Amino acid sequence: MGKRAARRRSRPQQADTNVHELFDGDKSNWHPLNGQGDVPQNGQRDQSFRRHIRPKSENQAALMEAIDAFNLILALGPAGTGKTFIAVSKAVEALDKGEIGRIVLARPAVEAGENIGFLPGDVEAKMAPYLRPLYDALNDRLGAKRLRQYLSDGTIEIAPIGYMRGRTLNNAFVVIDEAQNCTYGQLKMLVTRLGWNSTMILTGDPDQTDLLPEMSGLSEMSDRLENVEDIACVKLADRDIVRHPLVASMLTVL
């Protein structure tokens, strides 16, 4: 082995014609992402994820300020105004800051006009189809790995509305989604679960209830609580919709 290595070293160096430079010109300015349409001129990929969300309208800004200032918030507005996403994002933000110890999610198990029958599995498996919008928002803010971890250790709790009776939710951030599908009695029970060092947000659209119109209690609850001191009632409008522009156009005529 030593003799062969010595002979190779003694041979004159020849250029390998099969080896070519990866790029031409000034090597110091080269970047693998340059030349792509979605890359800035500095050659660095733009990160779409933002740790702290930013409001896209005045009412969304008012909702975010209310969540920071009040312990009980009612967020009312049409579909696509960001009610659920803002509520979940602020819950994750409070959890990351150590301001609360857990997140409690609740949503009425009411089908949108059809009966899908009994679902298999435990409580979380049965509630999963109804809580899909909350899972999507959590996954966007936490990532799949952290979300699975928090669900397994109880940091994020799925609490069916029917099981909330008698509980006191201390040191928690509670999100009650689709509150327009709760009766007045259910909402009264839910808002009285609020404990020390906790924040509760009720989100919903009074105009899109899946119950009979006279059964939904969200409008009556907001009318009674909006004048109570230390309770915030934020109403979003069509101009706050952040989904496809056609959603706002359709809601003006539907």
N, C-alpha and C positions, 0 to 999 in steps of 0.2 A: 504493500500500500504506500509506503514512504517513497519508493523509487518512482512509482507512477505519478504521485503528486508532484515530485520534483521535476519530472519531465514535462508535466502540464505547465508548471510555473515557468520553465525555461523556454517554452514555445512563444513566438511573437503573438501579441494580442491582435485579433482580427475583429473587425466590426461585424456584428450580427445583423444581417440585412432584414431579418424577420421582426426586429424590434423597432417600433415606431413610437414617437412621442404622442401622448394622448391629446395634446392641444398645441396650437401654434401661437406665436405672438408672445405677449407679455404674460409670463406665468404667475406673477404676483397678483394679478387681478382676476385670475380664473376662479370660477366657482361652479360646482356641479349643477346648480339650479339656475344659472344664468341662461337667458334666452327663452325661458318659459313664460307664458303669458300671465300666470297667476303669481309671479315672484316679483317682489320689489326690486328696484335698481341696485340696492345694496347687496343683493344676492342672498338675503336671509328669508327664510320661509315665514310668512305671516301666521301667527298663532290665532286660531278662531276662538279658543276657549278663553273666557275671562273669569277671573276669580270672583270679582264683584260685578254684578249686573248693573246696567245703567238704564234708567227709564227712557222710554221713547215718546212720552207725552206728559203733559202737565198733570193729568189725573193719575198716571202711573207713578209719577214723582210724589204726588200727595199720598198715595197708598204706601209707598216705601217709607216716607216720613212718619206716617201714622203707625206703622208697624214698629218703628224705633221708639215712638213716644208713648204708645198705649199698650195695655195688656189685653184688651178685647177689641177686635176690629171686625167689622162687617164690610166685605168687599163685594159690591153688587155691580153687575154689568153684563152686556151681551157676550156671546161666544167670541173667543179670539182676542180678548182684551188683556190677556196675560195674568189673570187673577191667580190661577193655580200655580203657574210658574214662578211668579213673584213670591207667593207665600212659601213655596217649598225652598226657593233659593235663600230667602231670609232665614228660614229654619236651619238650613245647612250652614249658613254664615254664623248664626248664633251658636251652633254646635261646635264649629271649628274654633270659635273664639273662647269656648269654655263658659259661655254665659248660661247655658242650660245643659242638662245631663242626658236628655233623650228627646226624640221626636215621636209624636203620636199622630198617626194618620187615621182618619175615619171618613167613610163615605157610605151613603145609604145604598143597600143592595137592591136597587130598583131597575128593572129592565126598561129599555126605551121602546115601549109599545109592543113587546113580544115576550113570551114566557119560554125561557130556555130550559126550564126544569131544574132538577136537583143536580148539583155538581159533586164529583168525588173529591176525596182528600180531606185534609185537616182544615182548620179555620182559615189559615193563610192561603191554602190552595183554592178554597171556595171563594174567598174574597179577591183573589188575584185578578180575574177578568174585570171586576168593577173598579179596582185600584190601578189599572194599567196606566192612566194618565199621570198618576202620582209617581208610579215606578219610573216612567219615562223621564219625568222631571228630575227625580232623584238620581237616576243613572247619568243624566247629563251633567249634574253638578258634582257627583261623587265619583263616578266611574263604577263599573260592574264589580270590581274586586272589593272596594270599600263598602259598597251597598250590600253585598252578600255577607260581609263580616258584621256590619251593623245590624242586619236582620237576624243573624244567628245569635249574637250576644245580647239582643234586646235593646240596643241603643236606638234603633228605629222599631217602633211597635205598630202593628196593624190592629186596630181596635174597632171591631164591628159596633155600630151604633147601638144595637140591641144589648151589648155587653157593657155599656158605659155606666149604667145605673149604679149608684152607690160609691163610685170611685172619686178620689180627690187627686187631681193631676198636679203634683208639685214638681218644680224644677224641670219643666217640660215646655216644648213648643208644639202646640196642638193645631192641626190643620183639619178643618171640617169642610170637605169639598162637596160640590153639588148639593148645597144646603137647601136648594129650592125643592128637593125631593124629600124633605123632612116635614113632618107635621109641626104645628106650633108646640105641642106637648113634647115632642122629641127635642126641638131646639131649646126649649126651656130647660129640659133635663141636661142638655149638653153644655150650655153656657154656665150652669151652676156647678159644673165639675172643675172649674178653674181654681187652681191652688196657688200657693206662694211661689214667687219667682217663676211664673209661667206666663206665656203668651198664647192666646187663642185667636185664630182667624177663621171666620166663616165666609166661604166664597160661594157664589151662586148667581144664577140669572132667573129672576122671578118670572120672566116671560117664557121660559122653556122648561116648565115642570112636567115630569112624567106622571104626576099624580093628578087627580081631579082638581080643577082650579080652586075649589073651595077648601081643599085639604092641605095645600101647601101653606106653611106658616112663615115663610121667609119675609114676605112683604109686611105682615103684621109685626113680626119681631123687629124688623128694621125701623118701622114707624114708631115703635115704643121705645127703642133704645137710642135712636139717633139724637135725642135731646138729653140723654143722661150724661152727666159729667164723667170724664175719664173713659168714655167709650167712643170710638171713632167709627163713623159710617161713611165709607168712601164709595161714591157712585161713578162708575165709568160709563162712557158713551160710545156711540158708533165711531167717533173720530179716534178712539183709543185702540181700535182693532189693529193687530199686528199680523194677522194672517193675510191670505190673498185679498187684494182690494175688492174682489167680487163679493167677499163675505159681507163687508160693510154695505155694498150696494144692494145685495139681496135682503139684508135685514131691514132696509128702509121700506121695502114693499111687501115682505112676507108677514 
